Amino acid sequence: MGATILDERKAFIINGGREKSSSSAAIGIKCDSDSLSGTVSQRACVYCGARVVLNPITDAFHIVHGPIGCASYTWDIRGSLTSGSDLYRNSFSTDLSDKDIVFGGEKKLAAAIEEVIEKHNPKLIFIYSTCIVGVIGDDVDAVCKQAEKKHGTRVISVKSPGFSGNKSYGYKMACNALLQLIEPHKNQAKVRGVNILGDFNLAGEMWILKNYLKQIGIPVVSTITGDACYETLIKAPAAQLNLVQCAGSMTYLAKKMEEEMGIPFIKVSFFGVEDTSASLIRIAEAIGTEENIEKAKQFTSTETNKLKGFLDKYRKNFEGKKAAIYVGGGFKAISLIRQFNELGIETVVVGTQTGKKEDYEIIASLVGENTVILDDTNPAELETFMKAKGANILVGGVKERPLAYKLGIAFCDHNHERKHALAGYDGVINFTKEINLSLNSPVWEYVKTQK
Ligand code: SF4
């Protein structure tokens, strides 16, 4: 069993409501631990976590040191957009086979790096070590250092054997790789502006956020890692403030940058009207002038008013509907609950792959007493609780989609594969329309009558 349910709520469900839930402050949840090897979990591996964070760097070469299977993780299943290079849409692998596993894969890796540098002269290469490399013990760091010394190209080792922890550990490995990249540039002069951490430019969301910041007069120094490239990443140490959107993947990097480069950070979210407005005002208050703060207040108020009529029109379509949420990180789950609240939809099941204790405490404070909260669940558990709570729609990613369809309920893709923006005020329109179309499609009634 991968899932952990808030202790008191578990009792509540099992005992049919005879036991009372405690207040959110007193609730404890077991989370942020490794999945049990061999169990089926909705979580991805360490390598996947690292690749999520680094893949959007548009002019980097991503070489997967391992068997070819791991390299099936490519741009095609993520969807970060670029305003420059599209090198990152390729995936390279050393394609280790039996012989390499017996005699070691270092020579093959060195040859792969050599080939990429000779043919493409890149500025930046990431080498991901996957499971089998963790087992045979290739000295990937040494191969990378040697290649850097020989060619002057940044060749950065990302230690990410799938079994070495959980997806969050992969985030940490990616952050360490980014630190290795920017640390040599940490003494540059400060400039006015912010870095955006933890937005991956899915369906162009980074461009939407940059436009909002432009409207309120806040410059963006570097984006980590949506639509990033080598030249913009190395400017990151010059920023005044880090904005952390995907807290699960980027808080570690933000803390390191605070310690080593003196850049403070604030957590933000651009999902839903409430979070988008609050975040923009907080950013202006953190580094802006009185004029920036005033602009932020005016901009957010105008955009909120524009959406009021739109949301009112849809709310009646959602009366009595219940939602289940299962997403990667806590920050997204929190924003989604708020967004569903804005739409008048009750969240009856909510879970994450990598949420932290503090995320679950916020989640518990936002949902009703009967809501089931899950950490690192598996499909059978998710199905059981969605059925028990009568969810009408599941918001999740590629792995959750078949589960919803199998149950004959609506689905909304809020993962990295999505093809339309869900962030900011623009995203509120897309999200609301998608929820409405999916929830109120006549197909669900038809599916049910066939059972
Ligand atoms: S790193 Fe390991 S768990 Fe992850 S995709 Fe490769 S083989 Fe599978």
Boltz pocket constraint, residues with backbone or C-beta under 6 A from the ligand:
constraints:
  - pocket:
      binder: B
      contacts: [[A, 45], [A, 46], [A, 47], [A, 48], [A, 66], [A, 69], [A, 70], [A, 129], [A, 130], [A, 131], [A, 132], [A, 160], [A, 161], [A, 162], [A, 163]]
      max_distance: 6.0
